[in-house]
């Protein structure tokens, strides 16, 4: 005997509610953790206690910091949803050769050697834990928080809750707005609506941008195929403090910063870190 139409609707409703309530869909759709070993070059690994496990942080110094024996500036770095700190920290330290800088790059929970599981809800607390650990080392020396793509969500969370010298935000994604406006129409918001609500408040770029008290540099890719420029502008427009905007003409989401844009970035760093150029 076939179930009635009313029974089938009730079954579908229960399945739908179970799916959107219990399934960790945003985690699966947004986070792409890897744990394979990477060549970290000259970077040094540091383990930071976190939620009954540890966070993996990789550190490296610029040439001038090595020459002087200690850094004058610290950079806390957060990467994209499929990237790792051990891939980039050593190379990025070389970008700061005219400043005595130490870069700290954090691997998200479940990424690299950081203890899992990989969950969006763990990103905000992990970022604050990494910052607080860095603050013990930095003391009164300035800390710049630098985030790219998903990393801008954790960078903004820190900036809204801790005192920092400045922010660098590369292609910031307002996750809830992207889910609702870019993906909601084709499912009549039946899935997009609940999924957007599952994004942790810690990672709300718009709300955090309104609460920040530090100056920021925005690096915005003109042809970003992942975070459309119109969504990046939502974060820029919400940002409450002084900001410098550096367009990246012709650049995609993962394009390197080069040419005139790189020169503009170095000029903006002089604004963000007055008195620290050497």
DRENLUM-93762 format. One record per atom (N, C-alpha, C): residue in three letters; x, y, z. Coordinates in steps of 0.2 Angstrom, whole numbers, plus 5000, padded with zeros to 4 digits. Layout:
% DRENLUM-93762
residuo X Y Z
Ala X Y Z
...
END
This chain:
% DRENLUM-93762
residuo X Y Z
Unk 5004 4994 5000
Unk 5000 5000 5000
Unk 5004 5006 5000
Unk 5003 5011 4995
Unk 5007 5017 4995
Unk 5005 5022 5000
Unk 5010 5025 5003
Unk 5008 5031 5007
Unk 5005 5036 5004
Unk 5000 5039 5008
Unk 4996 5045 5005
Unk 5001 5051 5004
Unk 4998 5056 5000
Unk 5002 5062 4998
Unk 5004 5065 5004
Unk 4999 5066 5009
Unk 5000 5069 5016
Unk 5006 5066 5019
Unk 5006 5059 5019
Unk 5011 5055 5023
Unk 5018 5056 5020
Unk 5018 5056 5013
Unk 5024 5058 5009
Unk 5027 5065 5011
Unk 5023 5070 5011
Unk 5025 5076 5013
Unk 5028 5077 5020
Unk 5024 5073 5024
Unk 5027 5073 5031
Unk 5034 5070 5032
Unk 5035 5064 5028
Unk 5041 5061 5028
Unk 5047 5066 5025
Unk 5045 5069 5019
Unk 5050 5074 5016
Unk 5052 5079 5021
Unk 5046 5082 5025
Unk 5048 5087 5030
Unk 5052 5085 5035
Unk 5051 5079 5038
Unk 5055 5076 5043
Unk 5063 5076 5041
Unk 5063 5073 5034
Unk 5070 5072 5032
Unk 5073 5079 5031
Unk 5070 5084 5028
Unk 5072 5090 5027
Unk 5075 5093 5034
Unk 5070 5093 5039
Unk 5072 5096 5045
Unk 5078 5092 5048
Unk 5078 5086 5047
Unk 5084 5082 5050
Unk 5090 5084 5046
Unk 5090 5085 5040
Unk 5096 5087 5036
Unk 5099 5093 5038
Unk 5094 5098 5038
Unk 5097 5105 5040
Unk 5098 5106 5047
Unk 5096 5102 5051
Unk 5097 5103 5059
Unk 5103 5099 5061
Unk 5104 5093 5058
Unk 5109 5088 5061
Unk 5116 5088 5056
Unk 5115 5089 5050
Unk 5121 5088 5045
Unk 5125 5094 5046
Unk 5132 5093 5046
Unk 5137 5098 5046
Unk 5138 5101 5039
Unk 5133 5103 5036
Unk 5134 5105 5029
Unk 5139 5111 5028
Unk 5138 5116 5031
Unk 5143 5122 5030
Unk 5150 5120 5031
Unk 5151 5115 5036
Unk 5158 5113 5037
Unk 5161 5109 5031
Unk 5156 5105 5028
Unk 5158 5101 5023
Unk 5159 5105 5016
Unk 5155 5110 5015
Unk 5155 5114 5009
Unk 5160 5119 5009
Unk 5162 5121 5015
Unk 5167 5127 5015
Unk 5174 5125 5017
Unk 5175 5120 5021
Unk 5182 5118 5024
Unk 5184 5112 5020
Unk 5190 5113 5017
Unk 5194 5107 5014
Unk 5200 5106 5017
Unk 5200 5102 5023
Unk 5207 5101 5026
Unk 5211 5096 5023
Unk 5218 5097 5024
Unk 5222 5092 5021
Unk 5227 5091 5027
Unk 5230 5085 5028
Unk 5235 5083 5033
Unk 5241 5081 5031
Unk 5242 5080 5024
Unk 5249 5078 5021
Unk 5254 5082 5023
Unk 5260 5079 5023
Unk 5266 5083 5025
Unk 5268 5088 5020
Unk 5270 5094 5021
Unk 5272 5099 5017
Unk 5279 5101 5019
Unk 5283 5104 5014
Unk 5290 5106 5015
Unk 5289 5114 5017
Unk 5290 5115 5024
Unk 5289 5121 5027
Unk 5296 5126 5026
Unk 5301 5123 5023
Unk 5307 5127 5022
Unk 5310 5129 5028
Unk 5311 5136 5029
Unk 5315 5138 5035
Unk 5310 5140 5041
Unk 5304 5138 5040
Unk 5299 5140 5045
Unk 5300 5135 5051
Unk 5298 5138 5057
Unk 5299 5134 5063
Unk 5292 5132 5066
Unk 5291 5126 5067
Unk 5284 5124 5070
Unk 5283 5125 5077
Unk 5277 5127 5079
Unk 5276 5129 5086
Unk 5269 5126 5088
Unk 5268 5122 5093
Unk 5262 5119 5095
Unk 5259 5123 5101
Unk 5253 5125 5100
Unk 5249 5129 5105
Unk 5243 5125 5108
Unk 5243 5124 5114
Unk 5237 5120 5117
Unk 5230 5123 5115
Unk 5225 5119 5113
Unk 5219 5121 5111
Unk 5214 5116 5112
Unk 5209 5117 5116
Unk 5203 5112 5116
Unk 5205 5105 5117
Unk 5209 5103 5121
Unk 5211 5096 5122
Unk 5216 5093 5117
Unk 5218 5098 5113
Unk 5222 5096 5107
Unk 5228 5101 5106
Unk 5229 5103 5100
Unk 5234 5108 5099
Unk 5233 5111 5092
Unk 5235 5118 5092
Unk 5235 5121 5086
Unk 5243 5121 5083
Unk 5243 5120 5076
Unk 5250 5120 5073
Unk 5251 5127 5070
Unk 5256 5131 5073
Unk 5258 5137 5071
Unk 5265 5137 5068
Unk 5266 5140 5062
Unk 5273 5140 5059
Unk 5275 5147 5059
Unk 5281 5148 5061
Unk 5284 5155 5061
Unk 5291 5156 5057
Unk 5292 5162 5055
Unk 5298 5163 5051
Unk 5299 5171 5051
Unk 5306 5173 5051
Unk 5308 5180 5051
Unk 5310 5182 5045
Unk 5309 5189 5044
Unk 5312 5192 5038
Unk 5320 5193 5039
Unk 5323 5194 5034
Unk 5331 5195 5034
Unk 5333 5200 5039
Unk 5329 5206 5039
Unk 5331 5211 5044
Unk 5330 5209 5051
Unk 5325 5205 5053
Unk 5323 5203 5059
Unk 5329 5198 5061
Unk 5331 5194 5057
Unk 5337 5190 5058
Unk 5343 5194 5060
Unk 5344 5199 5056
Unk 5350 5203 5056
Unk 5350 5207 5063
Unk 5344 5209 5065
Unk 5344 5213 5072
Unk 5343 5208 5078
Unk 5342 5202 5076
Unk 5341 5197 5082
Unk 5334 5197 5085
Unk 5330 5201 5083
Unk 5323 5201 5085
Unk 5318 5205 5081
Unk 5312 5203 5080
Unk 5307 5207 5076
Unk 5305 5213 5080
Unk 5303 5218 5076
Unk 5300 5224 5078
Unk 5292 5224 5077
Unk 5290 5220 5072
Unk 5283 5219 5071
Unk 5281 5212 5070
Unk 5276 5210 5072
Unk 5273 5203 5071
Unk 5267 5203 5067
Unk 5267 5198 5062
Unk 5261 5197 5058
Unk 5258 5190 5059
Unk 5252 5190 5061
Unk 5248 5184 5062
Unk 5244 5183 5056
Unk 5245 5177 5052
Unk 5243 5176 5046
Unk 5238 5170 5046
Unk 5232 5171 5042
Unk 5227 5166 5041
Unk 5226 5165 5033
Unk 5225 5159 5031
Unk 5225 5157 5024
Unk 5218 5155 5022
Unk 5217 5153 5016
Unk 5211 5151 5013
Unk 5208 5144 5016
Unk 5202 5142 5013
Unk 5199 5136 5016
Unk 5202 5130 5013
Unk 5207 5130 5009
Unk 5210 5124 5007
Unk 5218 5125 5007
Unk 5220 5129 5011
Unk 5227 5131 5011
Unk 5230 5130 5018
Unk 5237 5130 5018
Unk 5240 5129 5024
Unk 5246 5134 5026
Unk 5247 5135 5032
Unk 5252 5140 5034
Unk 5259 5137 5032
Unk 5260 5130 5033
Unk 5267 5128 5032
Unk 5269 5128 5024
Unk 5264 5129 5020
Unk 5266 5130 5013
Unk 5269 5137 5011
Unk 5267 5142 5015
Unk 5268 5149 5013
Unk 5273 5153 5018
Unk 5273 5152 5025
Unk 5276 5156 5030
Unk 5283 5158 5028
Unk 5287 5153 5027
Unk 5294 5155 5025
Unk 5295 5160 5020
Unk 5291 5158 5014
Unk 5292 5163 5008
Unk 5289 5170 5010
Unk 5284 5170 5014
Unk 5281 5177 5015
Unk 5285 5181 5019
Unk 5289 5178 5024
Unk 5293 5182 5028
Unk 5298 5186 5024
Unk 5300 5183 5018
Unk 5305 5187 5013
Unk 5302 5193 5010
Unk 5295 5193 5010
Unk 5292 5199 5007
Unk 5293 5205 5012
Unk 5295 5204 5018
Unk 5295 5210 5023
Unk 5303 5212 5024
Unk 5307 5211 5019
Unk 5314 5212 5020
Unk 5316 5219 5022
Unk 5312 5224 5021
Unk 5313 5231 5023
Unk 5311 5232 5030
Unk 5308 5227 5033
Unk 5305 5228 5040
Unk 5308 5222 5044
Unk 5309 5223 5050
Unk 5311 5217 5055
Unk 5304 5214 5057
Unk 5302 5209 5054
Unk 5295 5206 5055
Unk 5296 5198 5056
Unk 5292 5196 5061
Unk 5291 5189 5062
Unk 5284 5187 5060
Unk 5283 5182 5056
Unk 5277 5180 5053
Unk 5275 5173 5057
Unk 5268 5173 5060
Unk 5265 5168 5063
Unk 5260 5166 5058
Unk 5260 5159 5056
Unk 5254 5157 5052
Unk 5251 5151 5055
Unk 5244 5152 5056
Unk 5241 5146 5060
Unk 5237 5142 5055
Unk 5238 5135 5056
Unk 5234 5130 5053
Unk 5227 5129 5056
Unk 5221 5130 5053
Unk 5215 5129 5056
Unk 5214 5122 5059
Unk 5210 5121 5064
Unk 5209 5114 5067
Unk 5207 5109 5061
Unk 5211 5104 5062
Unk 5210 5098 5056
Unk 5214 5099 5050
Unk 5218 5105 5050
Unk 5222 5106 5044
Unk 5229 5105 5047
Unk 5233 5102 5042
Unk 5240 5100 5044
Unk 5241 5097 5051
Unk 5245 5099 5055
Unk 5246 5096 5062
Unk 5241 5099 5067
Unk 5237 5103 5066
Unk 5232 5105 5071
Unk 5227 5100 5072
Unk 5225 5099 5078
Unk 5220 5094 5080
Unk 5213 5095 5077
Unk 5210 5090 5075
Unk 5203 5090 5072
Unk 5198 5090 5078
Unk 5192 5090 5076
Unk 5189 5090 5069
Unk 5190 5097 5066
Unk 5189 5097 5059
Unk 5188 5104 5056
Unk 5181 5106 5056
Unk 5180 5111 5060
Unk 5173 5114 5060
Unk 5174 5122 5060
Unk 5169 5125 5057
Unk 5168 5132 5057
Unk 5168 5135 5064
Unk 5164 5132 5068
Unk 5163 5134 5075
Unk 5170 5134 5079
Unk 5175 5131 5077
Unk 5181 5131 5080
Unk 5186 5136 5078
Unk 5185 5139 5072
Unk 5189 5144 5069
Unk 5190 5150 5073
Unk 5185 5153 5075
Unk 5185 5159 5079
Unk 5189 5158 5086
Unk 5187 5153 5090
Unk 5191 5152 5096
Unk 5198 5150 5095
Unk 5200 5146 5089
Unk 5207 5145 5088
Unk 5211 5151 5086
Unk 5208 5156 5082
Unk 5211 5162 5080
Unk 5213 5166 5086
Unk 5208 5167 5091
Unk 5209 5170 5097
Unk 5215 5167 5101
Unk 5215 5160 5101
Unk 5220 5157 5105
Unk 5227 5158 5102
Unk 5227 5158 5095
Unk 5234 5159 5092
Unk 5236 5167 5093
Unk 5231 5171 5093
Unk 5233 5178 5095
Unk 5236 5179 5102
Unk 5232 5176 5106
Unk 5234 5177 5113
Unk 5241 5174 5115
Unk 5242 5168 5111
Unk 5249 5165 5112
Unk 5254 5170 5109
Unk 5253 5173 5103
Unk 5258 5178 5100
Unk 5259 5184 5104
Unk 5253 5186 5108
Unk 5254 5192 5112
Unk 5259 5191 5117
Unk 5259 5185 5120
Unk 5264 5184 5125
Unk 5271 5185 5123
Unk 5272 5183 5117
Unk 5279 5184 5114
Unk 5280 5192 5112
Unk 5275 5195 5109
Unk 5276 5201 5106
Unk 5276 5207 5111
Unk 5273 5206 5117
Unk 5272 5211 5122
Unk 5269 5217 5119
Unk 5273 5223 5119
Unk 5270 5229 5117
Unk 5272 5231 5110
Unk 5275 5226 5106
Unk 5277 5227 5099
Unk 5270 5226 5095
Unk 5270 5230 5090
Unk 5264 5229 5086
Unk 5262 5223 5082
Unk 5256 5221 5082
Unk 5254 5215 5079
Unk 5249 5217 5073
Unk 5251 5214 5067
Unk 5247 5215 5061
Unk 5243 5208 5060
Unk 5237 5208 5059
Unk 5233 5202 5057
Unk 5231 5202 5050
Unk 5234 5197 5046
Unk 5233 5197 5039
Unk 5229 5191 5037
Unk 5223 5192 5034
Unk 5219 5186 5032
Unk 5218 5186 5024
Unk 5218 5180 5021
Unk 5216 5180 5014
Unk 5210 5175 5014
Unk 5205 5177 5010
Unk 5199 5173 5008
Unk 5196 5171 5015
Unk 5195 5165 5017
Unk 5192 5163 5023
Unk 5195 5166 5029
Unk 5202 5166 5028
Unk 5206 5169 5033
Unk 5204 5176 5036
Unk 5201 5180 5031
Unk 5198 5187 5033
Unk 5193 5186 5039
Unk 5189 5181 5039
Unk 5184 5180 5044
Unk 5187 5179 5051
Unk 5192 5175 5051
Unk 5196 5175 5058
Unk 5200 5181 5060
Unk 5202 5184 5054
Unk 5206 5191 5056
Unk 5201 5196 5058
Unk 5196 5197 5055
Unk 5191 5202 5058
Unk 5188 5200 5065
Unk 5187 5193 5066
Unk 5185 5191 5073
Unk 5190 5193 5078
Unk 5197 5192 5077
Unk 5202 5195 5081
Unk 5201 5202 5082
Unk 5201 5206 5076
Unk 5201 5213 5077
Unk 5195 5216 5081
Unk 5190 5212 5081
Unk 5184 5215 5084
Unk 5184 5213 5092
Unk 5189 5209 5094
Unk 5189 5207 5101
Unk 5196 5208 5104
Unk 5201 5210 5100
Unk 5208 5211 5103
Unk 5210 5218 5100
Unk 5215 5220 5104
Unk 5219 5227 5102
Unk 5224 5225 5097
Unk 5224 5227 5091
Unk 5229 5226 5086
Unk 5232 5232 5083
Unk 5237 5232 5079
Unk 5240 5238 5076
Unk 5237 5239 5069
Unk 5234 5234 5066
Unk 5231 5235 5059
Unk 5229 5228 5056
Unk 5225 5229 5051
Unk 5223 5223 5047
Unk 5225 5223 5040
Unk 5226 5217 5037
Unk 5226 5217 5030
Unk 5221 5211 5028
Unk 5217 5213 5023
Unk 5211 5209 5021
Unk 5211 5208 5014
Unk 5212 5202 5012
Unk 5213 5200 5004
Unk 5207 5196 5002
Unk 5203 5199 4998
Unk 5197 5196 4996
Unk 5192 5193 5001
Unk 5189 5198 5005
Unk 5185 5195 5011
Unk 5178 5193 5009
Unk 5176 5187 5011
Unk 5170 5184 5010
Unk 5165 5185 5015
Unk 5159 5189 5014
Unk 5154 5189 5019
Unk 5150 5182 5018
Unk 5151 5177 5022
Unk 5149 5170 5021
Unk 5141 5170 5020
Unk 5138 5173 5025
Unk 5130 5172 5025
Unk 5127 5176 5019
Unk 5130 5181 5017
Unk 5127 5185 5012
Unk 5128 5181 5005
Unk 5134 5178 5005
Unk 5136 5174 4999
Unk 5131 5168 4998
Unk 5130 5165 5003
Unk 5125 5159 5003
Unk 5118 5161 5001
Unk 5116 5166 5004
Unk 5109 5168 5003
Unk 5108 5171 4996
Unk 5112 5176 4994
Unk 5111 5179 4988
Unk 5114 5176 4982
Unk 5119 5172 4983
Unk 5122 5168 4977
Unk 5119 5162 4976
Unk 5117 5158 4981
Unk 5115 5151 4981
Unk 5108 5150 4983
Unk 5104 5155 4985
Unk 5097 5154 4988
Unk 5092 5154 4983
Unk 5093 5157 4977
Unk 5087 5157 4972
Unk 5085 5151 4969
Unk 5090 5146 4968
Unk 5089 5140 4965
Unk 5085 5135 4969
Unk 5086 5136 4976
Unk 5082 5131 4980
Unk 5077 5135 4984
Unk 5075 5141 4982
Unk 5070 5145 4985
Unk 5072 5146 4993
Unk 5078 5146 4994
Unk 5081 5148 5001
Unk 5079 5142 5006
Unk 5076 5136 5004
Unk 5075 5131 5008
Unk 5081 5128 5012
Unk 5086 5128 5008
Unk 5093 5126 5010
Unk 5097 5131 5012
Unk 5098 5136 5008
Unk 5102 5142 5009
Unk 5101 5146 5015
Unk 5094 5147 5017
Unk 5092 5150 5023
Unk 5095 5147 5029
Unk 5093 5140 5030
Unk 5096 5137 5036
Unk 5104 5136 5036
Unk 5107 5135 5030
Unk 5114 5135 5030
Unk 5117 5142 5032
Unk 5114 5147 5030
Unk 5117 5154 5031
Unk 5117 5155 5039
Unk 5111 5152 5042
Unk 5111 5153 5049
Unk 5115 5149 5053
Unk 5118 5144 5050
Unk 5123 5139 5053
Unk 5130 5142 5053
Unk 5131 5148 5049
Unk 5138 5151 5050
Unk 5139 5154 5056
Unk 5144 5152 5060
Unk 5145 5155 5067
Unk 5145 5163 5067
Unk 5142 5166 5072
Unk 5143 5173 5073
Unk 5150 5175 5073
Unk 5154 5171 5075
Unk 5162 5173 5076
Unk 5164 5175 5069
Unk 5161 5172 5064
Unk 5164 5173 5057
Unk 5160 5178 5053
Unk 5156 5182 5056
Unk 5151 5186 5052
Unk 5156 5193 5051
Unk 5158 5193 5044
Unk 5162 5198 5042
Unk 5159 5205 5043
Unk 5153 5206 5041
Unk 5149 5212 5041
Unk 5149 5215 5049
Unk 5147 5211 5053
Unk 5146 5213 5060
Unk 5153 5214 5063
Unk 5158 5210 5062
Unk 5165 5211 5065
Unk 5168 5217 5062
Unk 5166 5219 5055
Unk 5169 5225 5052
Unk 5167 5231 5055
Unk 5160 5231 5057
Unk 5158 5237 5061
Unk 5160 5238 5068
Unk 5163 5233 5071
Unk 5165 5233 5077
Unk 5173 5234 5078
Unk 5177 5234 5073
Unk 5184 5235 5073
Unk 5186 5242 5075
Unk 5192 5242 5078
Unk 5195 5249 5080
Unk 5202 5250 5077
Unk 5204 5246 5072
Unk 5210 5246 5069
Unk 5210 5248 5062
Unk 5215 5252 5059
Unk 5215 5253 5052
Unk 5216 5247 5048
Unk 5214 5247 5042
Unk 5215 5241 5038
Unk 5217 5243 5030
Unk 5220 5238 5027
Unk 5222 5238 5020
Unk 5217 5233 5017
Unk 5214 5234 5012
Unk 5210 5230 5008
Unk 5213 5228 5001
Unk 5214 5222 5000
Unk 5216 5220 4993
Unk 5211 5216 4990
Unk 5208 5219 4984
Unk 5202 5217 4981
Unk 5203 5215 4974
Unk 5203 5208 4972
Unk 5204 5206 4966
Unk 5198 5208 4961
Unk 5199 5211 4956
Unk 5194 5213 4951
Unk 5190 5208 4948
Unk 5193 5202 4946
Unk 5190 5197 4943
Unk 5189 5190 4947
Unk 5188 5192 4954
Unk 5188 5186 4958
Unk 5182 5181 4957
Unk 5183 5175 4955
Unk 5178 5170 4953
Unk 5175 5166 4959
Unk 5178 5167 4965
Unk 5176 5164 4971
Unk 5171 5169 4975
Unk 5174 5175 4977
Unk 5171 5180 4981
Unk 5170 5186 4976
Unk 5164 5186 4973
Unk 5163 5192 4968
Unk 5164 5198 4971
Unk 5167 5203 4967
Unk 5168 5210 4970
Unk 5162 5213 4974
Unk 5156 5212 4972
Unk 5150 5215 4975
Unk 5150 5213 4982
Unk 5152 5206 4984
Unk 5152 5204 4990
Unk 5158 5207 4994
Unk 5163 5207 4991
Unk 5169 5210 4995
Unk 5167 5217 4997
Unk 5164 5221 4993
Unk 5162 5228 4994
Unk 5158 5228 5000
Unk 5154 5223 5002
Unk 5149 5224 5008
Unk 5154 5224 5014
Unk 5159 5221 5014
Unk 5164 5221 5020
Unk 5167 5227 5020
Unk 5170 5230 5014
Unk 5173 5236 5014
Unk 5168 5242 5017
Unk 5162 5242 5014
Unk 5158 5247 5016
Unk 5156 5247 5023
Unk 5156 5241 5026
Unk 5154 5240 5033
Unk 5160 5242 5038
Unk 5166 5242 5035
Unk 5172 5243 5039
Unk 5171 5250 5043
Unk 5172 5250 5049
Unk 5170 5256 5053
Unk 5176 5261 5054
Unk 5182 5259 5053
Unk 5188 5263 5054
Unk 5192 5265 5047
Unk 5198 5268 5048
Unk 5202 5270 5042
Unk 5203 5264 5038
Unk 5203 5265 5032
Unk 5205 5260 5027
Unk 5208 5262 5021
Unk 5212 5258 5018
Unk 5215 5260 5011
Unk 5213 5254 5007
Unk 5211 5255 5001
Unk 5208 5250 4996
Unk 5213 5250 4990
Unk 5216 5244 4989
Unk 5220 5243 4984
Unk 5217 5238 4979
Unk 5214 5240 4973
Unk 5212 5236 4968
Unk 5217 5232 4965
Unk 5215 5226 4963
Unk 5220 5221 4960
Unk 5217 5220 4952
Unk 5219 5224 4948
Unk 5216 5224 4941
Unk 5217 5217 4938
Unk 5212 5214 4935
Unk 5213 5208 4931
Unk 5214 5202 4936
Unk 5215 5203 4942
Unk 5217 5197 4946
Unk 5211 5193 4948
Unk 5212 5186 4949
Unk 5207 5181 4951
Unk 5208 5180 4958
Unk 5204 5176 4961
Unk 5204 5175 4968
Unk 5211 5173 4971
Unk 5215 5169 4968
Unk 5221 5166 4970
Unk 5227 5169 4966
Unk 5226 5175 4963
Unk 5232 5178 4959
Unk 5237 5181 4964
Unk 5243 5181 4962
Unk 5248 5184 4966
Unk 5247 5192 4966
Unk 5250 5195 4971
Unk 5250 5203 4971
Unk 5256 5205 4968
Unk 5256 5208 4962
Unk 5262 5210 4958
Unk 5261 5216 4955
Unk 5267 5219 4952
Unk 5267 5225 4948
Unk 5265 5231 4952
Unk 5261 5235 4949
Unk 5259 5241 4952
Unk 5255 5240 4958
Unk 5251 5235 4958
Unk 5247 5233 4965
Unk 5252 5232 4970
Unk 5257 5228 4969
Unk 5262 5227 4974
Unk 5265 5233 4977
Unk 5267 5238 4972
Unk 5270 5244 4974
Unk 5265 5248 4978
Unk 5259 5248 4977
Unk 5253 5251 4981
Unk 5253 5248 4987
Unk 5253 5242 4988
Unk 5253 5238 4994
Unk 5259 5240 4999
Unk 5265 5241 4996
Unk 5270 5243 5000
Unk 5270 5250 5003
Unk 5267 5254 4998
Unk 5265 5261 5000
Unk 5260 5261 5006
Unk 5255 5257 5005
Unk 5250 5257 5011
Unk 5253 5254 5017
Unk 5258 5250 5017
Unk 5261 5247 5023
Unk 5264 5253 5027
Unk 5267 5258 5023
Unk 5270 5263 5026
Unk 5265 5267 5030
Unk 5259 5268 5027
Unk 5253 5271 5031
Unk 5251 5267 5037
Unk 5251 5260 5036
Unk 5248 5256 5041
Unk 5253 5256 5047
Unk 5260 5256 5045
Unk 5265 5255 5050
Unk 5270 5261 5050
Unk 5268 5267 5051
Unk 5272 5273 5051
Unk 5278 5272 5056
Unk 5284 5274 5053
Unk 5290 5274 5058
Unk 5293 5267 5058
Unk 5290 5262 5055
Unk 5293 5255 5055
Unk 5296 5253 5048
Unk 5297 5257 5044
Unk 5300 5256 5037
Unk 5308 5257 5038
Unk 5312 5253 5035
Unk 5319 5253 5036
Unk 5323 5253 5030
END
